[in-house]
Amino acid sequence: MKDEFLFVYGTLRRATRSEMYHVLARHAELVGEATYQGKLYNVDYYPGVVPSDDPADAVQGEVYRLRNARVVLSRLDQYEECGHGFPEPTEFVREIQKVHVRGGETVPAWIYLYNRTTANLELVQSGDFLDVQSH
């Protein structure tokens, strides 16, 4: 069975200590700090990421190796309100994207991408949601 990875960049990161982070921590192993080539927006009390063609756009986050991907992703789909049972188009979509683990390795990882217009949202210049949370 091949490993499945998840990239988290917002309320699922360790530093937030959110309820869903604890679910993730029980069912996954932290691989390390990582970046995703995208733009990070402050949606509300949570962020959203969209892919970017510019290599200078780096979203900060963490990569986890999922122990039971089906169970974890099902719970996270509910948390992110995407997938079966949610009206289309959902606010987030889960896709496999390449992420860069600190130290050089690139892995394909699940990521929840923002699926709405970013026109009226604040761009997080640093690419790190923890910078927004500390304000």
DSSP file (Angstrom, degrees, kcal/mol; ACC not computed):
  #  RESIDUE AA STRUCTURE BP1 BP2  ACC     N-H-->O    O-->H-N    N-H-->O    O-->H-N    TCO  KAPPA ALPHA  PHI   PSI    X-CA   Y-CA   Z-CA
    1    1 A M              0   0    0      0, 0.0     2,-0.2     0, 0.0     0, 0.0   0.000 360.0 360.0 360.0 130.3    0.0    0.0    0.0
    2    2 A K        -     0   0    0      1,-0.1     2,-0.0     0, 0.0     0, 0.0  -0.529 360.0-101.6 -83.7 149.2    1.4    3.4   -1.0
    3    3 A D        -     0   0    0     -2,-0.2     2,-0.4    62,-0.0    -1,-0.1  -0.353  29.5-151.0 -66.3 143.8    1.6    6.2    1.6
    4    4 A E  E     -A   66   0A   0     62,-0.5    62,-2.9    -2,-0.0     2,-0.3  -0.968  13.2-160.7-116.4 137.7   -0.9    9.0    1.4
    5    5 A F  E     -Ab  65 109A   0    103,-0.5   105,-3.0    -2,-0.4     2,-0.4  -0.802   8.1-156.1-117.7 156.7    0.0   12.4    2.6
    6    6 A L  E     -Ab  64 110A   0     58,-2.2    58,-2.6    -2,-0.3     2,-0.5  -1.000   6.5-152.1-132.4 131.5   -2.0   15.5    3.6
    7    7 A F  E     -A   63   0A   0    103,-3.2   105,-0.5    -2,-0.4     2,-0.4  -0.914  15.6-170.7-102.3 126.0   -0.8   19.1    3.5
    8    8 A V  E     +A   62   0A   0     54,-2.7    54,-2.3    -2,-0.5    -2,-0.0  -0.933  17.6 166.2-118.2 142.9   -2.4   21.4    6.1
    9    9 A Y        +     0   0    0     -2,-0.4   120,-0.6    52,-0.2   121,-0.1   0.393  64.0  21.5-134.7  -1.1   -2.0   25.2    6.2
   10   10 A G  S >  S-     0   0    0    119,-0.1     3,-1.8    37,-0.1     6,-0.2   0.095 119.2  -1.0-134.9-115.8   -4.6   26.6    8.5
   11   11 A T  T 3  S+     0   0    0      1,-0.3     7,-0.4    36,-0.1    10,-0.3   0.532 122.4  62.1 -71.5  -5.8   -6.7   25.4   11.4
   12   12 A L  T 3  S+     0   0    0      8,-0.1    -1,-0.3     9,-0.1    -4,-0.1   0.460  78.5 112.2 -95.8  -2.1   -5.3   21.8   11.2
   13   13 A R  S X> S-     0   0    0     -3,-1.8     3,-1.4     1,-0.1     4,-0.7  -0.369  79.4-114.3 -72.1 152.5   -1.8   22.9   12.0
   14   14 A R  G >4 S+     0   0    0      1,-0.3     3,-1.2     2,-0.2    -1,-0.1   0.872 111.5  60.1 -50.9 -45.9   -0.2   21.8   15.3
   15   15 A A  G 34 S+     0   0    0      1,-0.3    -1,-0.3     2,-0.1    -4,-0.1   0.719  98.0  58.9 -62.8 -22.0    0.1   25.3   16.7
   16   16 A T  G <4 S-     0   0    0     -3,-1.4    -1,-0.3    -6,-0.2    -2,-0.2   0.799  83.7-157.4 -77.8 -27.4   -3.6   25.9   16.5
   17   17 A R    <<  +     0   0    0     -3,-1.2    -3,-0.1    -4,-0.7    -2,-0.1   0.807  31.0 167.9  53.3  32.0   -4.4   22.9   18.8
   18   18 A S     >  -     0   0    0     -5,-0.5     4,-1.6    -7,-0.4    -1,-0.1  -0.229  51.1-106.6 -70.3 164.3   -7.9   22.8   17.3
   19   19 A E  H  > S+     0   0    0      1,-0.2     4,-1.3     2,-0.2    -1,-0.1   0.900 122.1  49.2 -58.1 -42.5  -10.2   19.9   17.9
   20   20 A M  H  > S+     0   0    0      1,-0.2     4,-2.3     2,-0.2    -1,-0.2   0.790 102.8  60.9 -73.2 -26.2   -9.7   18.6   14.3
   21   21 A Y  H  > S+     0   0    0    -10,-0.3     4,-3.0     1,-0.2    -1,-0.2   0.925 103.4  51.9 -60.9 -41.3   -5.9   18.9   14.7
   22   22 A H  H  X S+     0   0    0     -4,-1.6     4,-1.6     2,-0.2    -2,-0.2   0.865 107.4  51.6 -65.1 -35.9   -6.2   16.4   17.5
   23   23 A V  H  X S+     0   0    0     -4,-1.3     4,-1.1     2,-0.2    -1,-0.2   0.942 112.2  46.6 -61.7 -47.2   -8.2   14.0   15.2
   24   24 A L  H >X S+     0   0    0     -4,-2.3     4,-0.8     1,-0.2     3,-0.7   0.920 109.0  54.5 -60.5 -44.9   -5.4   14.4   12.6
   25   25 A A  H 3< S+     0   0    0     -4,-3.0     3,-0.3     1,-0.3    -1,-0.2   0.829 107.0  51.7 -61.6 -32.2   -2.7   13.8   15.2
   26   26 A R  H 3< S+     0   0    0     -4,-1.6    -1,-0.3    -3,-0.2    -2,-0.2   0.783 120.2  33.3 -73.2 -26.2   -4.4   10.5   16.3
   27   27 A H  H << S+     0   0    0     -4,-1.1    40,-2.6    -3,-0.7    41,-0.8   0.249 117.2  47.7-117.0  11.3   -4.6    9.2   12.8
   28   28 A A  E  <  -C   66   0A   0     -4,-0.8     2,-0.5    -3,-0.3    38,-0.2  -0.978  66.2-128.9-151.3 160.7   -1.4   10.6   11.1
   29   29 A E  E     -C   65   0A   0     36,-2.6    36,-3.1    -2,-0.3     2,-0.3  -0.954  30.6-118.4-115.6 128.6    2.3   11.0   11.5
   30   30 A L  E     -C   64   0A   0     -2,-0.5    34,-0.2    34,-0.2     3,-0.1  -0.486  27.3-178.4 -65.4 125.0    3.9   14.4   11.1
   31   31 A V  E     -     0   0A   0     32,-3.1     2,-0.3     1,-0.3    33,-0.2   0.851  51.3 -90.8 -88.0 -44.8    6.4   14.3    8.2
   32   32 A G  E     -C   63   0A   0     31,-1.4    31,-2.7    69,-0.0    -1,-0.3  -0.934  52.6 -37.6 159.0 179.9    7.6   17.9    8.6
   33   33 A E  E     +C   62   0A   0     -2,-0.3    69,-2.9    29,-0.2     2,-0.3  -0.390  62.4 171.6 -66.2 148.7    7.2   21.5    7.7
   34   34 A A  E     -CD  61 101A   0     27,-2.5    27,-2.3    67,-0.3     2,-0.3  -0.961  25.3-136.3-154.2 167.4    6.4   22.1    4.1
   35   35 A T  E     -CD  60 100A   0     65,-2.0    65,-2.8    -2,-0.3     2,-0.4  -0.950   7.6-155.5-130.4 154.9    5.4   24.6    1.4
   36   36 A Y  E     -C   59   0A   0     23,-1.7    23,-3.1    -2,-0.3     2,-1.5  -0.986  28.3-117.4-127.3 137.9    2.8   24.7   -1.4
   37   37 A Q  E    S+C   58   0A   0     61,-0.5    15,-1.6    -2,-0.4     2,-0.3  -0.594  76.6  93.7 -78.0  92.5    3.1   26.9   -4.5
   38   38 A G  E    S-F   51   0B   0     -2,-1.5     2,-0.4    19,-0.5    -2,-0.1  -0.930  75.1 -92.3-162.0-178.1   -0.1   28.9   -4.0
   39   39 A K  E     -F   50   0B   0     11,-2.8    11,-2.1    -2,-0.3     2,-0.5  -0.937  32.2-144.6-113.3 136.8   -1.6   32.0   -2.6
   40   40 A L  E     -F   49   0B   0     84,-0.4    84,-3.2    -2,-0.4     2,-0.4  -0.871  16.5-170.7-105.4 130.1   -3.1   32.1    0.9
   41   41 A Y  E     -FG  48 123B   0      7,-3.1     7,-2.2    -2,-0.5     2,-0.9  -0.919  26.6-126.6-120.6 146.4   -6.2   34.2    1.7
   42   42 A N  E     +FG  47 122B   0     80,-2.8    80,-0.9    -2,-0.4     3,-0.1  -0.823  32.5 173.2 -88.3 107.9   -7.8   35.1    4.9
   43   43 A V        -     0   0    0      3,-1.7    -1,-0.2    -2,-0.9     2,-0.1   0.923  62.8 -58.4 -83.8 -47.9  -11.4   33.9    4.4
   44   44 A D  S    S-     0   0    0      2,-1.9     0, 0.0    77,-0.0     0, 0.0  -0.336 109.5 -19.9-159.8-116.3  -12.8   34.5    7.9
   45   45 A Y  S    S+     0   0    0     -2,-0.1    -3,-0.0    -3,-0.1    88,-0.0   0.321 136.2  52.0 -86.9   7.5  -11.4   32.8   11.0
   46   46 A Y  S    S-     0   0    0    -36,-0.1    -2,-1.9   -35,-0.0    -3,-1.7  -0.939  83.0-122.0-139.2 158.7   -9.9   30.3    8.6
   47   47 A P  E     -F   42   0B   0      0, 0.0     2,-0.3     0, 0.0    -5,-0.2  -0.487  12.2-153.1 -99.0 169.8   -7.8   30.5    5.5
   48   48 A G  E     -F   41   0B   0     -7,-2.2    -7,-3.1    -2,-0.2     2,-0.4  -0.992   7.9-152.1-139.3 145.7   -8.1   29.3    1.9
   49   49 A V  E     -F   40   0B   0     63,-0.4    65,-3.1    -2,-0.3    -9,-0.2  -0.932   8.2-172.8-119.6 140.5   -5.4   28.5   -0.7
   50   50 A V  E     -F   39   0B   0    -11,-2.1   -11,-2.8    -2,-0.4    65,-0.1  -0.973  34.7-102.0-125.3 146.6   -5.5   28.7   -4.4
   51   51 A P  E     -F   38   0B   0      0, 0.0     2,-0.3     0, 0.0   -13,-0.3  -0.237  36.4-157.8 -62.8 155.4   -2.7   27.3   -6.7
   52   52 A S        -     0   0    0    -15,-1.6   -15,-0.0     5,-0.1     5,-0.0  -0.981  24.1-148.7-135.1 147.6   -0.3   29.8   -8.3
   53   53 A D  S    S+     0   0    0     -2,-0.3    -1,-0.1     3,-0.0   -15,-0.1   0.552  78.4  93.6 -85.6 -10.0    2.0   29.7  -11.3
   54   54 A D    >   -     0   0    0      1,-0.1     3,-2.2     2,-0.0    -2,-0.1  -0.759  65.9-153.9 -91.3 115.1    4.5   31.9   -9.6
   55   55 A P  T 3  S+     0   0    0      0, 0.0    -1,-0.1     0, 0.0   -17,-0.1   0.694  93.3  67.9 -59.1 -17.9    7.3   29.9   -7.7
   56   56 A A  T 3  S+     0   0    0    -19,-0.1     2,-0.8     1,-0.0   -18,-0.0   0.686  79.4  90.0 -75.2 -17.2    7.7   32.9   -5.4
   57   57 A D    <   +     0   0    0     -3,-2.2   -19,-0.5   -18,-0.0     2,-0.5  -0.718  58.0 170.7 -83.7 108.8    4.2   32.2   -3.9
   58   58 A A  E     - C   0  37A   0     -2,-0.8     2,-0.5   -21,-0.2   -21,-0.2  -0.970  22.1-157.5-127.9 119.9    4.7   29.8   -1.0
   59   59 A V  E     - C   0  36A   0    -23,-3.1   -23,-1.7    -2,-0.5     2,-0.3  -0.824  20.9-134.2 -93.9 129.8    2.1   28.8    1.5
   60   60 A Q  E     + C   0  35A   0     67,-3.2    69,-0.4    -2,-0.5     2,-0.3  -0.618  46.4 116.8 -85.5 140.3    3.6   27.5    4.8
   61   61 A G  E     - C   0  34A   0    -27,-2.3   -27,-2.5    -2,-0.3     2,-0.3  -0.893  52.6 -86.4-170.0-157.7    2.2   24.4    6.4
   62   62 A E  E     -AC   8  33A   0    -54,-2.3   -54,-2.7   -29,-0.3     2,-0.4  -0.966  22.9-139.0-135.8 149.1    2.8   20.8    7.5
   63   63 A V  E     -AC   7  32A   0    -31,-2.7   -32,-3.1    -2,-0.3   -31,-1.4  -0.926  18.2-168.1-111.5 135.9    2.7   17.4    5.8
   64   64 A Y  E     -AC   6  30A   0    -58,-2.6   -58,-2.2    -2,-0.4     2,-0.6  -0.942  20.4-135.0-120.7 143.5    1.3   14.3    7.5
   65   65 A R  E     -AC   5  29A   0    -36,-3.1   -36,-2.6    -2,-0.4     2,-0.4  -0.885  31.3-133.3 -93.0 121.4    1.5   10.7    6.5
   66   66 A L  E     -AC   4  28A   0    -62,-2.9   -62,-0.5    -2,-0.6     3,-0.4  -0.616  17.4-165.9 -82.6 130.0   -2.0    9.3    6.9
   67   67 A R  S    S+     0   0    0    -40,-2.6     2,-0.3    -2,-0.4   -39,-0.2   0.872  92.2  15.9 -79.9 -39.9   -2.4    5.9    8.8
   68   68 A N  S  > S+     0   0    0    -41,-0.8     4,-2.4     1,-0.1     3,-0.4  -0.712  74.8 179.9-133.7  82.1   -5.9    5.4    7.7
   69   69 A A  H  > S+     0   0    0     -3,-0.4     4,-3.0    -2,-0.3     5,-0.4   0.853  77.2  55.7 -55.6 -42.4   -6.5    7.8    4.8
   70   70 A R  H  > S+     0   0    0      1,-0.2     4,-1.6     2,-0.2    -1,-0.2   0.926 113.1  40.7 -59.4 -46.1  -10.1    6.7    4.2
   71   71 A V  H  > S+     0   0    0     -3,-0.4     4,-2.0     2,-0.2    -2,-0.2   0.942 118.4  45.5 -67.6 -48.8  -11.2    7.4    7.7
   72   72 A V  H  X S+     0   0    0     -4,-2.4     4,-2.7     1,-0.2     5,-0.2   0.937 114.3  47.1 -62.7 -48.2   -9.2   10.6    8.2
   73   73 A L  H  X S+     0   0    0     -4,-3.0     4,-2.6    -5,-0.2    -1,-0.2   0.849 109.2  54.9 -66.1 -33.2  -10.2   12.2    4.8
   74   74 A S  H  X S+     0   0    0     -4,-1.6     4,-1.5    -5,-0.4    -1,-0.2   0.928 111.4  44.5 -62.8 -45.0  -13.9   11.3    5.4
   75   75 A R  H  X S+     0   0    0     -4,-2.0     4,-2.1     1,-0.2    -2,-0.2   0.915 115.1  48.0 -64.8 -43.1  -13.8   13.2    8.7
   76   76 A L  H  X S+     0   0    0     -4,-2.7     4,-2.9     1,-0.2    -2,-0.2   0.859 105.7  57.6 -69.4 -34.6  -11.9   16.1    7.2
   77   77 A D  H  <>S+     0   0    0     -4,-2.6     5,-2.6     2,-0.2     4,-0.5   0.899 108.6  47.6 -60.3 -39.1  -14.3   16.3    4.2
   78   78 A Q  H ><5S+     0   0    0     -4,-1.5     3,-0.7     3,-0.2    -2,-0.2   0.929 112.5  48.7 -64.6 -45.3  -17.1   16.8    6.8
   79   79 A Y  H 3<5S+     0   0    0     -4,-2.1    -2,-0.2     1,-0.2    -1,-0.2   0.890 116.4  42.1 -61.3 -41.7  -15.0   19.5    8.6
   80   80 A E  T 3<5S-     0   0    0     -4,-2.9    12,-0.4    -5,-0.1    -1,-0.2   0.458 109.3-127.4 -86.6  -1.7  -14.2   21.3    5.3
   81   81 A E  T < 5 +     0   0    0     -3,-0.7    10,-0.5    -4,-0.5     2,-0.3   0.919  66.0 122.8  54.5  50.5  -17.8   20.8    4.1
   82   82 A C      < +     0   0    0     -5,-2.6    -1,-0.2     8,-0.1     2,-0.2  -0.937  43.1  32.8-134.4 161.0  -16.9   19.3    0.8
   83   83 A G  S >  S+     0   0    0     -2,-0.3     3,-1.6     9,-0.2    -9,-0.0  -0.593  99.7  13.0  95.8-159.7  -17.7   16.0   -0.8
   84   84 A H  T 3  S+     0   0    0      1,-0.2    -2,-0.1    -2,-0.2    -3,-0.0  -0.227 124.7  18.5 -59.0 134.9  -20.8   13.9   -0.6
   85   85 A G  T 3  S+     0   0    0      1,-0.3    -1,-0.2    -4,-0.0    -2,-0.0   0.348  96.5 107.1  91.5  -6.2  -23.9   15.6    0.9
   86   86 A F  S <  S-     0   0    0     -3,-1.6    -1,-0.3     1,-0.0     4,-0.1  -0.882  77.1-104.4-108.2 139.4  -22.8   19.2    0.5
   87   87 A P        -     0   0    0      0, 0.0    -4,-0.1     0, 0.0    -1,-0.0  -0.317  53.2 -85.3 -63.2 138.1  -24.3   21.5   -2.1
   88   88 A E  S    S+     0   0    0      1,-0.1     2,-0.1     2,-0.1     3,-0.0  -0.609 108.7  43.9 -84.4 148.1  -22.1   22.2   -5.1
   89   89 A P  S    S-     0   0    0      0, 0.0    -1,-0.1     0, 0.0     2,-0.1   0.550  84.9-156.5 -79.3 139.5  -20.0   24.2   -5.6
   90   90 A T        -     0   0    0     -4,-0.1    -8,-0.1     1,-0.1    -2,-0.1  -0.370  24.3-119.4 -75.7 158.1  -18.4   23.5   -2.3
   91   91 A E  S    S+     0   0    0    -10,-0.5    24,-3.7   -11,-0.2     2,-0.3   0.844  98.7  29.5 -66.9 -32.9  -16.2   26.2   -0.6
   92   92 A F  E     - E   0 114A   0    -12,-0.4     2,-0.4   -11,-0.3    -9,-0.2  -0.931  65.8-161.6-126.2 151.3  -13.3   23.7   -0.7
   93   93 A V  E     - E   0 113A   0     20,-2.2    20,-3.0    -2,-0.3     2,-0.6  -0.985  19.4-131.9-127.1 143.4  -12.3   20.9   -2.9
   94   94 A R  E     + E   0 112A   0     -2,-0.4     2,-0.3    18,-0.2    18,-0.2  -0.849  37.7 160.4 -98.6 124.0   -9.8   18.2   -2.0
   95   95 A E  E     - E   0 111A   0     16,-2.4    16,-2.2    -2,-0.6     2,-0.5  -0.926  43.0-108.3-137.1 160.2   -7.1   17.5   -4.6
   96   96 A I  E     + E   0 110A   0     -2,-0.3     2,-0.3    14,-0.2    14,-0.2  -0.818  46.4 166.0 -88.9 128.0   -3.6   15.9   -4.8
   97   97 A Q  E     - E   0 109A   0     12,-2.7    12,-3.0    -2,-0.5     2,-0.4  -0.937  40.6 -99.0-137.3 158.5   -0.9   18.6   -5.3
   98   98 A K  E     - E   0 108A   0     -2,-0.3   -61,-0.5    10,-0.2     2,-0.3  -0.661  40.3-174.9 -80.4 132.4    2.8   18.6   -5.1
   99   99 A V  E     - E   0 107A   0      8,-2.5     8,-2.4    -2,-0.4     2,-0.7  -0.939  21.5-129.5-126.1 153.0    4.2   20.0   -1.8
  100  100 A H  E     -DE  35 106A   0    -65,-2.8   -65,-2.0    -2,-0.3     2,-0.3  -0.885  17.4-148.9-108.3 110.9    7.8   20.6   -0.9
  101  101 A V  E >   -D   34   0A   0      4,-2.9     3,-1.9    -2,-0.7   -67,-0.3  -0.574  34.7 -98.2 -76.6 137.2    8.9   19.2    2.5
  102  102 A R  T 3  S+     0   0    0    -69,-2.9     3,-0.1    -2,-0.3    -1,-0.1  -0.356 114.0  45.8 -55.9 127.9   11.6   21.2    4.2
  103  103 A G  T 3  S-     0   0    0      1,-0.1    -1,-0.3    -2,-0.1    -2,-0.1   0.274 128.7 -77.3 113.2  -7.5   14.8   19.4    3.4
  104  104 A G  S <  S+     0   0    0     -3,-1.9    -2,-0.1     1,-0.3     2,-0.1   0.083  85.7 128.0 115.5 -26.2   14.2   19.0   -0.3
  105  105 A E        -     0   0    0     -4,-0.2    -4,-2.9    -3,-0.1     2,-0.5  -0.416  41.0-154.0 -72.1 140.8   11.7   16.1   -0.9
  106  106 A T  E     - E   0 100A   0     -6,-0.2    -6,-0.2    -2,-0.1    -8,-0.1  -0.961  17.7-180.0-112.0 130.5    8.6   16.8   -3.0
  107  107 A V  E     - E   0  99A   0     -8,-2.4    -8,-2.5    -2,-0.5     2,-0.5  -0.953  33.0-115.4-129.8 149.3    5.6   14.6   -2.3
  108  108 A P  E     + E   0  98A   0      0, 0.0  -103,-0.5     0, 0.0     2,-0.3  -0.728  47.6 174.5 -78.9 127.3    2.1   14.3   -3.7
  109  109 A A  E     -bE   5  97A   0    -12,-3.0   -12,-2.7    -2,-0.5  -103,-0.3  -0.974  36.4-108.4-137.3 148.1   -0.3   15.3   -0.9
  110  110 A W  E     +bE   6  96A   0   -105,-3.0  -103,-3.2    -2,-0.3     2,-0.3  -0.513  42.3 177.9 -66.5 141.8   -4.0   15.9   -0.4
  111  111 A I  E     - E   0  95A   0    -16,-2.2   -16,-2.4  -105,-0.2     2,-0.8  -0.990  31.6-125.8-146.1 144.7   -4.8   19.6    0.1
  112  112 A Y  E     - E   0  94A   0   -105,-0.5   -63,-0.4    -2,-0.3     2,-0.3  -0.843  32.5-161.5 -93.4 111.4   -8.0   21.4    0.6
  113  113 A L  E     - E   0  93A   0    -20,-3.0   -20,-2.2    -2,-0.8     2,-0.2  -0.720  23.8-109.6 -95.9 142.1   -8.1   24.2   -2.1
  114  114 A Y  E     - E   0  92A   0    -65,-3.1   -22,-0.2    -2,-0.3   -23,-0.1  -0.523  28.6-166.6 -70.0 134.5  -10.4   27.2   -1.9
  115  115 A N        +     0   0    0    -24,-3.7     2,-0.3    -2,-0.2   -23,-0.2  -0.011  55.9  73.4-118.7  26.3  -13.1   26.9   -4.5
  116  116 A R  S    S-     0   0    0    -25,-0.2     2,-0.1     1,-0.1    -2,-0.0  -0.789  92.4 -70.3-130.9 174.6  -14.6   30.4   -4.6
  117  117 A T        -     0   0    0     -2,-0.3     3,-0.2     1,-0.1    -2,-0.1  -0.386  29.5-160.7 -66.6 144.3  -13.6   33.8   -5.9
  118  118 A T    >   +     0   0    0      1,-0.1     3,-1.8     2,-0.1    -1,-0.1   0.280  58.7 113.6-104.1   7.9  -10.8   35.5   -4.0
  119  119 A A  T 3  S+     0   0    0      1,-0.3    -1,-0.1     3,-0.0    -2,-0.0   0.828  85.0  31.2 -52.8 -41.2  -11.7   39.0   -5.3
  120  120 A N  T 3  S+     0   0    0     -3,-0.2    -1,-0.3     2,-0.1     2,-0.3   0.209  99.9 105.1-105.4  15.8  -12.8   40.4   -1.9
  121  121 A L  S <  S-     0   0    0     -3,-1.8     2,-0.5     1,-0.0   -78,-0.1  -0.686  73.9-112.3 -99.3 151.6  -10.4   38.4    0.3
  122  122 A E  E     -G   42   0B   0    -80,-0.9   -80,-2.8    -2,-0.3     2,-0.4  -0.685  28.6-133.0 -81.1 125.1   -7.3   39.6    2.0
  123  123 A L  E     -G   41   0B   0     -2,-0.5     2,-1.1   -82,-0.2   -82,-0.2  -0.633  12.4-134.5 -75.7 131.0   -4.1   38.1    0.7
  124  124 A V    >   -     0   0    0    -84,-3.2     3,-1.4    -2,-0.4   -84,-0.4  -0.779  18.3-162.7 -88.1 101.5   -1.8   36.8    3.4
  125  125 A Q  T 3  S+     0   0    0     -2,-1.1    -1,-0.2     1,-0.3   -84,-0.0   0.830  84.6  52.1 -57.8 -38.2    1.5   38.2    2.1
  126  126 A S  T 3  S-     0   0    0      2,-0.2    -1,-0.3    -3,-0.1     3,-0.1   0.702 100.6-132.2 -73.9 -18.3    3.7   35.9    4.3
  127  127 A G  S <  S+     0   0    0     -3,-1.4   -67,-3.2   -87,-0.2     2,-0.5   0.610  72.9 113.3  75.8  10.7    1.9   32.8    3.1
  128  128 A D    >>  -     0   0    0    -69,-0.2     3,-1.5     1,-0.1     4,-0.7  -0.941  53.3-162.9-124.1 111.6    1.6   31.7    6.8
  129  129 A F  H >> S+     0   0    0   -120,-0.6     4,-2.2    -2,-0.5     3,-0.5   0.776  89.5  68.8 -61.5 -27.3   -1.8   31.5    8.5
  130  130 A L  H 3> S+     0   0    0      1,-0.2     4,-1.3     2,-0.2    -1,-0.3   0.792  93.0  59.3 -64.7 -25.8   -0.2   31.5   11.9
  131  131 A D  H <4 S+     0   0    0     -3,-1.5    -1,-0.2     2,-0.2     4,-0.2   0.865 107.5  45.8 -66.1 -36.5    0.9   35.2   11.2
  132  132 A V  H X< S+     0   0    0     -4,-0.7     3,-1.3    -3,-0.5    -2,-0.2   0.902 110.4  53.5 -71.8 -42.0   -2.8   36.1   10.9
  133  133 A Q  H 3< S+     0   0    0     -4,-2.2    -1,-0.2     1,-0.3    -2,-0.2   0.778 100.1  61.7 -64.6 -27.8   -3.8   34.1   14.0
  134  134 A S  T 3<        0   0    0     -4,-1.3    -1,-0.3     1,-0.3    -2,-0.2   0.567 360.0 360.0 -80.3  -6.2   -1.3   35.9   16.1
  135  135 A H    <         0   0    0     -3,-1.3    -1,-0.3    -4,-0.2    -2,-0.1   0.468 360.0 360.0 -81.7 360.0   -2.9   39.3   15.5
